[in-house]
Amino acid sequence: MSASQLPTKMQAIGINKTGDFDVIEKLELPVPQNAPGNVLVKVHYGGVNFIDTYYRKGLYPIASFPQPLGTEAAGEIVALPTDDTVLNDEEYKLRGFSVGGKVAVYGLGAFAEYVSVPWGKAYPLPDALTTRIAAAGLTQGATALTFVTEAYNVQKGDTILVHTVAGGLGLLFAQLIKARGATVIGTTSTPEKAAIAREHGADHVILYTKEDTVQRVLELTNGEGVHAIFDGVGKDTFESDFKMIRRKGTIVSVGNASGAVPPFPPLKLVEKNVRLLRPTLGNYVYTPEEGRRYSTELFRLIANGDLKIRIHAEYPFTAEGVQQAQKDLTGGKTVGKLLIKVAQDAN
């Protein structure tokens, strides 16, 4: 489909105000006018992430309404940049974009039939990778890969704790950490989730619903604690992280599933000379070169089967579908990635 054949209107799922799940609704919006430096993509699948709930609740600012939700998608290019500066940029040329080419994209507004994103936020897919798997793997895969490289560079012989280990992101952390020769300790809620975590590389899985997590971690580390903690839970686990981290260890705050960590005095870090980070993926793939390098490595790992993407469920491209996906995600009922199937003919 060329840009001249595009419809003028499109369907999207989003919000006209912030609030609870029920503010999510179906929207009819104009198809985006592709900015000179952007790539316009016909969306096949959208990936569901916790950040979607932060936008919906108003924790993250929204410039104007109506606003389609979703920050992650994959599909096919229908229009390319027109800015000569972009077209002559060496990094742009390295992407090898073409109309009809498959890409994964990162940017707010992904739960729509079409999305326009800056070219630096569009990542070409290898032939072996489907748009379904790419939409499931981009954000969480790139987050895990950048965090185990830059937030804390996991080394052979390390012992690492992952809170929680059986979600979409946790399973990717487990695989990447294990592949680097480190020992993976993970937390989860049920024996069924624990079994899946072990299949994805976790060496020890603690059922936080039945076991004392701090006690078990200290037992497994001979009282020393772990080298690093990747914590996607937030408020509920933050205090105990300081009991499980070893001297000169690193705590990486990955997310706020239980709520944001409250303010605390920096002197809290003194007891063990702890490093504490709250990074975002966006600042690790800030430049086009960083984005290309990490996405290329990520898609190679997935295409080769070295990084397995587990899809928990697909949801319909409806207000009810997106509502249910967010409820399932925040309710701790999922094991793996949640997808919205936007294009009915996608495969």
Phi, psi and chi 1 to 4 in degrees:
 res  aa     phi    psi   chi1   chi2   chi3   chi4
   1 MET       -  126.3  179.8 -174.1  -66.6      -
   2 SER   -88.3  166.5   69.2      -      -      -
   3 ALA   -61.3  -32.3      -      -      -      -
   4 SER   -71.5  -17.2   61.3      -      -      -
   5 GLN   -96.3    3.3  -62.3  171.9  -52.0      -
   6 LEU   -69.8  146.0  -69.0  173.8      -      -
   7 PRO   -68.7  166.0   24.6  -32.1      -      -
   8 THR   -90.4  -25.6   56.8      -      -      -
   9 LYS  -118.5  155.1  -63.3  -77.2 -171.4 -179.9
  10 MET  -144.5  160.5   68.7  173.7 -173.7      -
  11 GLN   -92.8  145.4  -59.2  -64.8  -49.6      -
  12 ALA  -148.1  161.7      -      -      -      -
  13 ILE  -117.6  123.4  -51.2  -63.6      -      -
  14 GLY  -165.7 -150.7      -      -      -      -
  15 ILE  -137.8  151.4   55.9  175.8      -      -
  16 ASN  -106.3   -5.7  -87.0  -63.1      -      -
  17 LYS  -162.0  162.7   59.6 -178.1  179.4 -179.1
  18 THR   -87.4  156.8   58.1      -      -      -
  19 GLY   160.4 -150.9      -      -      -      -
  20 ASP   -80.5 -173.6 -151.9  -17.1      -      -
  21 PHE   -55.2  -32.9  -60.9  107.7      -      -
  22 ASP   -72.5   -5.0   59.5   -0.4      -      -
  23 VAL   -80.4  -10.9  -59.9      -      -      -
  24 ILE   -73.1  128.1  -62.3  171.4      -      -
  25 GLU  -145.8  166.7   59.8 -177.7  -68.2      -
  26 LYS   -79.4  137.3 -169.4  108.6  177.9 -163.4
  27 LEU  -123.5  144.8  -54.7  171.0      -      -
  28 GLU  -112.2  120.2 -175.6  176.4   69.2      -
  29 LEU  -132.5  160.3  -59.8  171.4      -      -
  30 PRO   -65.2  143.3  -17.0   29.3      -      -
  31 VAL   -61.6  132.6  170.3      -      -      -
  32 PRO   -58.1  138.4  -20.0   30.1      -      -
  33 GLN   -75.2  124.8  -67.7  -68.0  -48.2      -
  34 ASN   -75.5  119.2 -158.7   38.4      -      -
  35 ALA   -65.3  155.8      -      -      -      -
  36 PRO   -56.6  -28.2  -26.0   34.5      -      -
  37 GLY  -102.1   12.0      -      -      -      -
  38 ASN  -107.2  164.6  -78.5   20.0      -      -
  39 VAL  -112.0  131.3  172.6      -      -      -
  40 LEU   -99.7  128.6 -176.4   63.6      -      -
  41 VAL  -124.2  134.3  174.2      -      -      -
  42 LYS   -83.7  115.6 -176.9 -179.5 -171.7  -64.6
  43 VAL   -78.8  132.4  175.7      -      -      -
  44 HIS   -96.0  -51.6  -67.8  176.6      -      -
  45 TYR  -135.5  146.8  -70.6   92.4      -      -
  46 GLY  -115.6  144.2      -      -      -      -
  47 GLY   -98.0  138.6      -      -      -      -
  48 VAL   -93.8  131.3 -179.4      -      -      -
  49 ASN  -137.7  159.2  -63.8  -72.4      -      -
  50 PHE   -58.7  -30.7  -89.7  100.6      -      -
  51 ILE   -61.3  -27.0 -165.7  172.4      -      -
  52 ASP   -59.9  -39.1  -54.5  -15.7      -      -
  53 THR   -72.1  -30.4   70.6      -      -      -
  54 TYR   -67.2  -41.0  -55.1  157.8      -      -
  55 TYR   -65.5  -43.8  -80.7  114.2      -      -
  56 ARG   -62.4  -37.4 -171.6 -107.8  -58.1  156.8
  57 LYS   -84.3  -10.1  -69.8 -171.8  -73.5 -170.7
  58 GLY    90.4    9.4      -      -      -      -
  59 LEU   -69.2  -31.5  -63.3  178.0      -      -
  60 TYR  -110.3  140.6  -73.9    8.2      -      -
  61 PRO   -69.8  144.3   24.7  -33.4      -      -
  62 ILE  -118.7  128.7  -70.6  174.9      -      -
  63 ALA   -67.4  -42.0      -      -      -      -
  64 SER  -160.2  160.9   63.0      -      -      -
  65 PHE  -114.2  155.8  -64.9   99.5      -      -
  66 PRO   -70.0  153.2   27.0  -34.5      -      -
  67 GLN  -131.2  113.9  175.0   62.3   61.9      -
  68 PRO   -62.1  142.1  -20.2   31.4      -      -
  69 LEU   -87.1 -178.5  -68.7  173.5      -      -
  70 GLY    89.3  136.6      -      -      -      -
  71 THR  -123.3    2.0   57.1      -      -      -
  72 GLU  -141.3  132.7  169.7 -174.4   40.5      -
  73 ALA  -157.0  168.9      -      -      -      -
  74 ALA  -144.9  148.3      -      -      -      -
  75 GLY  -177.6 -149.0      -      -      -      -
  76 GLU  -122.3  144.8   63.2  179.3  -70.3      -
  77 ILE   -72.1  131.8  -64.6  174.2      -      -
  78 VAL  -115.6  -14.2  -66.1      -      -      -
  79 ALA  -154.8  143.6      -      -      -      -
  80 LEU  -108.3  166.7  -65.2  167.4      -      -
  81 PRO   -59.8  154.3  -23.4   33.6      -      -
  82 THR  -117.7   -7.5   55.3      -      -      -
  83 ASP   -71.0  122.8 -174.7  -31.8      -      -
  84 ASP   -60.8  -34.5  -74.5  -20.8      -      -
  85 THR   -61.7  -41.3  -56.1      -      -      -
  86 VAL   -67.2  -47.7  170.0      -      -      -
  87 LEU   -62.4  -24.6  -62.2  176.0      -      -
  88 ASN   -97.7    1.0  -69.0  -44.5      -      -
  89 ASP   -73.3  130.5 -175.1  -74.2      -      -
  90 GLU   -64.0  -37.1  -69.5  -55.6  -43.7      -
  91 GLU   -66.1  -38.5  -86.1  -65.3  -30.4      -
  92 TYR   -61.4  -44.3  173.9   79.7      -      -
  93 LYS   -61.4  -34.5  -66.9  177.1 -176.9  177.7
  94 LEU   -67.1  -21.4  -73.2  171.0      -      -
  95 ARG   -70.9  -28.0  -59.3  -81.4  171.4  113.9
  96 GLY    65.7   35.2      -      -      -      -
  97 PHE   -65.3  146.1  -68.1  134.0      -      -
  98 SER  -151.8  150.4   62.4      -      -      -
  99 VAL   -61.2  130.0  171.5      -      -      -
 100 GLY    94.1  -11.6      -      -      -      -
 101 GLY   -73.1  151.7      -      -      -      -
 102 LYS   -87.6  136.4  -63.2 -176.1  -60.2 -179.2
 103 VAL  -142.3  156.1  -71.8      -      -      -
 104 ALA  -107.2  144.8      -      -      -      -
 105 VAL  -132.8  153.9  -60.8      -      -      -
 106 TYR  -128.1  120.1 -174.2   80.1      -      -
 107 GLY   170.5  145.5      -      -      -      -
 108 LEU   -61.6  136.0 -176.4   58.5      -      -
 109 GLY   108.0   19.2      -      -      -      -
 110 ALA   -75.7  -21.5      -      -      -      -
 111 PHE   -84.7   67.2  -65.3  167.2      -      -
 112 ALA  -151.0  159.5      -      -      -      -
 113 GLU   -66.2  -28.4  -68.7  178.6  -61.5      -
 114 TYR  -137.5  144.7  -64.8   89.2      -      -
 115 VAL  -140.7  139.2   64.4      -      -      -
 116 SER  -109.8  124.4  176.7      -      -      -
 117 VAL  -131.8  151.2  -60.7      -      -      -
 118 PRO   -54.9  142.0  -24.5   34.2      -      -
 119 TRP   -57.7  -28.6   68.8  -93.6      -      -
 120 GLY   -68.1  -15.1      -      -      -      -
 121 LYS  -102.2   14.4  -59.8  -61.3 -177.3 -175.1
 122 ALA  -117.0  131.8      -      -      -      -
 123 TYR  -125.8  116.1  -50.9  101.2      -      -
 124 PRO   -65.4  145.0   21.0  -29.3      -      -
 125 LEU   -99.0  142.7  -53.1 -175.4      -      -
 126 PRO   -67.2  157.1   21.5  -29.1      -      -
 127 ASP   -57.8  -31.4  -69.0  -20.2      -      -
 128 ALA   -75.5   -7.6      -      -      -      -
 129 LEU  -107.1  127.2 -154.6   58.6      -      -
 130 THR   -81.8  159.0   65.5      -      -      -
 131 THR   -66.2  -27.6   53.1      -      -      -
 132 ARG   -64.1  -49.6 -179.0  174.5 -176.0  -94.2
 133 ILE   -69.1  -36.6  -65.6  -62.4      -      -
 134 ALA   -64.6  -41.3      -      -      -      -
 135 ALA   -65.3  -30.4      -      -      -      -
 136 ALA   -79.3  -23.5      -      -      -      -
 137 GLY  -106.7  -17.6      -      -      -      -
 138 LEU   -62.1  -63.6  175.1   64.2      -      -
 139 THR   -67.9  -51.7  -58.6      -      -      -
 140 GLN   -68.4  -38.5  -68.4 -180.0  -23.8      -
 141 GLY   -64.8  -46.1      -      -      -      -
 142 ALA   -68.1  -35.0      -      -      -      -
 143 THR   -62.1  -51.4  -63.2      -      -      -
 144 ALA   -61.0  -43.9      -      -      -      -
 145 LEU   -65.3  -45.4 -177.6   58.6      -      -
 146 THR   -69.7  -37.4   56.0      -      -      -
 147 PHE   -68.4  -40.2  -78.7   26.5      -      -
 148 VAL   -78.0   -5.3  -57.3      -      -      -
 149 THR  -102.6  -41.1  -55.8      -      -      -
 150 GLU  -114.6  -40.4  -61.2 -157.4   39.6      -
 151 ALA   -66.3  -48.1      -      -      -      -
 152 TYR  -144.6  117.9  176.3   78.1      -      -
 153 ASN   -79.9   97.0 -171.2    8.7      -      -
 154 VAL   -64.2  132.5  175.7      -      -      -
 155 GLN  -118.0  156.9  -58.0  -67.5  -47.8      -
 156 LYS   -56.8  132.5 -176.4  176.6 -179.2  179.8
 157 GLY    94.3  -11.5      -      -      -      -
 158 ASP   -68.1  158.2  -76.6  -12.2      -      -
 159 THR  -119.5  125.3  -59.3      -      -      -
 160 ILE  -124.8  136.8  -50.3  -66.6      -      -
 161 LEU  -102.9  132.7  175.8   63.7      -      -
 162 VAL  -120.0  118.1  179.2      -      -      -
 163 HIS  -106.7  123.9  -77.7  -47.8      -      -
 164 THR   -94.0  158.6   57.6      -      -      -
 165 VAL   -96.8  -10.6   74.5      -      -      -
 166 ALA  -103.1    1.3      -      -      -      -
 167 GLY   -79.2  179.5      -      -      -      -
 168 GLY   -57.5  -46.8      -      -      -      -
 169 LEU   -70.7  -42.3 -178.4   59.4      -      -
 170 GLY   -60.2  -40.6      -      -      -      -
 171 LEU   -65.2  -33.1  -66.0  175.5      -      -
 172 LEU   -73.2  -41.6  -62.4  175.2      -      -
 173 PHE   -55.4  -47.0  -89.6  127.8      -      -
 174 ALA   -58.5  -45.4      -      -      -      -
 175 GLN   -65.7  -44.9  -67.7  176.0   75.0      -
 176 LEU   -68.8  -40.3  -69.4  171.8      -      -
 177 ILE   -65.9  -44.0  -67.9  166.1      -      -
 178 LYS   -62.2  -39.9 -175.3   68.6  173.2  177.7
 179 ALA   -64.7  -22.1      -      -      -      -
 180 ARG   -88.8    2.7  -67.2 -174.0  174.5 -154.5
 181 GLY    87.3   18.0      -      -      -      -
 182 ALA   -98.5  162.9      -      -      -      -
 183 THR   -91.2  132.4  -62.2      -      -      -
 184 VAL  -106.8  120.1 -177.9      -      -      -
 185 ILE  -107.5  129.3  -56.4  173.5      -      -
 186 GLY  -127.7  156.7      -      -      -      -
 187 THR  -115.1  145.1   63.3      -      -      -
 188 THR  -158.2 -179.6 -166.6      -      -      -
 189 SER  -103.2  -24.3   56.7      -      -      -
 190 THR  -134.5  156.4   68.9      -      -      -
 191 PRO   -59.8  -34.3  -24.2   34.4      -      -
 192 GLU   -63.5  -44.2  -66.7   76.7   17.6      -
 193 LYS   -66.8  -35.6  -71.7 -176.4  176.7 -177.8
 194 ALA   -62.0  -40.5      -      -      -      -
 195 ALA   -63.3  -41.3      -      -      -      -
 196 ILE   -65.5  -40.7  -67.0  168.3      -      -
 197 ALA   -61.2  -41.2      -      -      -      -
 198 ARG   -64.2  -37.2  -69.8 -171.6 -175.8   94.4
 199 GLU   -62.8  -24.2  -69.2  170.2    6.0      -
 200 HIS  -102.9   15.7  -72.6   75.6      -      -
 201 GLY   113.5   -7.1      -      -      -      -
 202 ALA   -69.5  129.3      -      -      -      -
 203 ASP   -82.1  -39.5  -64.1  -74.2      -      -
 204 HIS  -134.0  131.9  -50.6  -79.3      -      -
 205 VAL  -123.2  126.2 -176.6      -      -      -
 206 ILE  -103.7  126.8  -60.9  166.0      -      -
 207 LEU   -85.0   99.4  -63.2  179.7      -      -
 208 TYR   -66.6  -15.9   63.9   79.9      -      -
 209 THR   -76.5  -19.1   51.0      -      -      -
 210 LYS  -125.6  -19.2  -61.6  178.9  179.6  178.3
 211 GLU  -117.7  159.0  -60.9  179.5   86.0      -
 212 ASP   -84.8  105.4 -176.2  -38.4      -      -
 213 THR   -60.5  -45.8  -59.1      -      -      -
 214 VAL   -60.3  -46.8  173.0      -      -      -
 215 GLN   -60.3  -44.8 -179.0 -178.7  -27.5      -
 216 ARG   -66.4  -41.2  -73.6  -73.5  -67.8  125.4
 217 VAL   -63.5  -43.3  167.3      -      -      -
 218 LEU   -67.2  -34.3  -66.5  177.4      -      -
 219 GLU   -63.6  -43.9  -74.3  173.3   -1.5      -
 220 LEU   -71.1  -19.0  -69.4  166.7      -      -
 221 THR  -114.9   19.4   58.7      -      -      -
 222 ASN    54.1   35.7  -63.3  -43.2      -      -
 223 GLY    82.1   -3.5      -      -      -      -
 224 GLU   -84.5  -27.1  -68.2 -172.7    5.7      -
 225 GLY    89.5  176.5      -      -      -      -
 226 VAL   -95.0  159.1  -66.7      -      -      -
 227 HIS   -71.4  -34.7  -66.6   85.8      -      -
 228 ALA  -153.2  153.6      -      -      -      -
 229 ILE  -125.7  127.6  -60.6  172.4      -      -
 230 PHE  -104.7  107.3  -68.2   94.2      -      -
 231 ASP  -113.8  107.9 -173.4  -15.0      -      -
 232 GLY   -95.6    2.2      -      -      -      -
 233 VAL   -86.6  -47.9  176.5      -      -      -
 234 GLY    96.0 -123.6      -      -      -      -
 235 LYS   -52.4  -45.5  176.2  172.6   63.7   69.1
 236 ASP   -71.0  -21.4  -70.8   -5.8      -      -
 237 THR  -113.8   -6.2   50.8      -      -      -
 238 PHE   -60.0  -48.5 -175.3   69.3      -      -
 239 GLU   -62.3  -42.9  -71.1  -64.3  -32.2      -
 240 SER   -70.3  -23.1   62.2      -      -      -
 241 ASP   -55.7  -37.6  -74.4  -13.8      -      -
 242 PHE   -71.4  -18.8  -74.1   87.1      -      -
 243 LYS   -83.6  -20.9  -60.6  174.5 -176.1  176.3
 244 MET  -104.5  -13.0  -62.6 -178.2  -72.6      -
 245 ILE   -83.2  143.6 -162.7   70.8      -      -
 246 ARG   -86.4  170.9   69.5  173.4   55.9 -163.0
 247 ARG   -57.7  133.7 -174.9  177.7   65.5   87.4
 248 LYS    65.6   21.3  -61.4 -163.2  -67.5 -175.6
 249 GLY   -81.3  174.8      -      -      -      -
 250 THR  -125.5  125.4  -60.4      -      -      -
 251 ILE  -103.9  121.9  -61.4  171.6      -      -
 252 VAL  -109.4  111.3 -175.9      -      -      -
 253 SER   -80.8  109.8  177.0      -      -      -
 254 VAL   -94.5  -31.4  177.5      -      -      -
 255 GLY  -165.5 -178.8      -      -      -      -
 256 ASN  -126.2   44.2  -46.6  -43.9      -      -
 257 ALA   -56.8  -33.1      -      -      -      -
 258 SER  -100.5    3.7   67.4      -      -      -
 259 GLY   119.6  161.5      -      -      -      -
 260 ALA   -71.3  147.1      -      -      -      -
 261 VAL   -67.0  129.8  172.3      -      -      -
 262 PRO   -71.7  163.1   24.4  -32.1      -      -
 263 PRO   -57.9  147.5  -23.0   32.6      -      -
 264 PHE  -147.8  157.0   66.2   93.8      -      -
 265 PRO   -76.6  139.7   25.2  -32.9      -      -
 266 PRO   -57.6  -23.2  -26.4   34.7      -      -
 267 LEU   -60.1  -16.5  -80.0  170.9      -      -
 268 LYS   -60.7  -25.2 -168.3  174.2 -174.9   66.2
 269 LEU   -81.4  -13.4  -52.3  177.2      -      -
 270 VAL   -69.2  -37.3  166.8      -      -      -
 271 GLU   -54.2  -39.1 -176.5 -179.4   -7.6      -
 272 LYS  -124.1   12.7  -62.7  179.6 -178.7  177.3
 273 ASN    53.3   50.3  -77.8   10.6      -      -
 274 VAL   -80.6  141.8  170.3      -      -      -
 275 ARG   -95.0  137.3  -62.6  179.8 -176.6   89.4
 276 LEU  -130.0  126.7  173.5   66.4      -      -
 277 LEU  -126.2  146.8  -64.7   87.5      -      -
 278 ARG  -129.0   75.5  179.8   55.8  168.8   97.5
 279 PRO   -83.6  166.2   30.0  -30.2      -      -
 280 THR  -125.2  149.6   64.2      -      -      -
 281 LEU   -56.1  -40.8  169.3   61.5      -      -
 282 GLY   -56.4  -33.0      -      -      -      -
 283 ASN   -84.6   -6.4  -80.9  -35.1      -      -
 284 TYR   -96.3  -19.1  -72.6  140.0      -      -
 285 VAL  -121.1   42.4  -67.0      -      -      -
 286 TYR   -71.6  -41.3 -172.0   80.8      -      -
 287 THR   -92.6  154.9   69.3      -      -      -
 288 PRO   -55.9  -36.2  -27.7   36.2      -      -
 289 GLU   -65.5  -43.5 -175.7  -83.8  -28.7      -
 290 GLU   -62.2  -44.5  -70.9  170.5  -29.3      -
 291 GLY   -61.5  -43.1      -      -      -      -
 292 ARG   -65.8  -43.8  174.0  178.9   54.4   81.1
 293 ARG   -64.0  -48.1  176.4  162.3   46.7   87.8
 294 TYR   -71.9  -39.9  -84.0  118.4      -      -
 295 SER   -67.1  -37.4   64.3      -      -      -
 296 THR   -62.7  -44.5  -60.2      -      -      -
 297 GLU   -65.4  -42.7 -177.3 -179.7   -5.6      -
 298 LEU   -61.0  -51.0  172.0   65.9      -      -
 299 PHE   -67.0  -29.4  -66.2  151.4      -      -
 300 ARG   -66.2  -44.2  177.9 -174.2   60.7   78.7
 301 LEU   -61.9  -40.5  -71.3  168.8      -      -
 302 ILE   -70.1  -47.6  -62.1  172.1      -      -
 303 ALA   -62.4  -33.6      -      -      -      -
 304 ASN   -80.9   -7.6  -69.6  -12.4      -      -
 305 GLY    84.3    5.7      -      -      -      -
 306 ASP   -76.1  -23.5  -64.3  -35.4      -      -
 307 LEU  -126.7  112.5 -170.3   60.9      -      -
 308 LYS   -93.3  131.1  -64.6  176.6  176.1   60.3
 309 ILE  -100.9  115.0  -54.5  -63.0      -      -
 310 ARG   -95.5  121.8  178.9 -175.4  172.7   90.6
 311 ILE   -99.1  120.1  -64.2  173.4      -      -
 312 HIS   -74.2  -48.0  174.2   81.6      -      -
 313 ALA  -165.6  156.4      -      -      -      -
 314 GLU  -107.3  140.9  -86.3 -178.1   29.3      -
 315 TYR  -120.7  150.9  -62.4   78.4      -      -
 316 PRO   -71.0  157.9   24.4  -32.8      -      -
 317 PHE   -81.9   67.1 -177.8   52.9      -      -
 318 THR  -138.6  163.1   62.2      -      -      -
 319 ALA   -58.8  -42.9      -      -      -      -
 320 GLU   -64.7  -37.3  -64.8   76.5   15.5      -
 321 GLY   -63.8  -44.8      -      -      -      -
 322 VAL   -70.2  -38.5  174.4      -      -      -
 323 GLN   -57.6  -47.9  -72.3  174.6   13.7      -
 324 GLN   -65.2  -38.7 -169.3   60.8   51.3      -
 325 ALA   -61.1  -43.8      -      -      -      -
 326 GLN   -67.0  -38.5  -72.0 -161.4    6.5      -
 327 LYS   -63.3  -44.2  -71.4  176.3 -177.5  176.8
 328 ASP   -65.3  -41.6  -70.3  -10.8      -      -
 329 LEU   -63.3  -48.2 -177.9   67.1      -      -
 330 THR   -77.4  -17.3   56.7      -      -      -
 331 GLY   -87.2    1.7      -      -      -      -
 332 GLY    70.1   23.7      -      -      -      -
 333 LYS   -95.3    2.7  -61.4  178.5  178.9  178.3
 334 THR  -111.5  151.5   63.8      -      -      -
 335 VAL  -132.1   93.4 -176.2      -      -      -
 336 GLY   115.2 -164.8      -      -      -      -
 337 LYS   -92.0  145.3 -176.1   69.2  178.4 -175.8
 338 LEU  -107.4  136.8  -78.3   60.6      -      -
 339 LEU  -124.8  150.1  -70.0  177.9      -      -
 340 ILE  -107.4  122.2  -53.9  -62.8      -      -
 341 LYS   -86.5  104.0 -173.9  173.7 -176.0  178.6
 342 VAL   -83.8  -50.3  176.7      -      -      -
 343 ALA   -94.3  121.2      -      -      -      -
 344 GLN   -67.1  -22.6  -66.4  -48.3  -58.2      -
 345 ASP   -92.7    5.7   57.6  -10.0      -      -
 346 ALA   -71.9  152.5      -      -      -      -
 347 ASN  -137.9      -   52.6   38.2      -      -
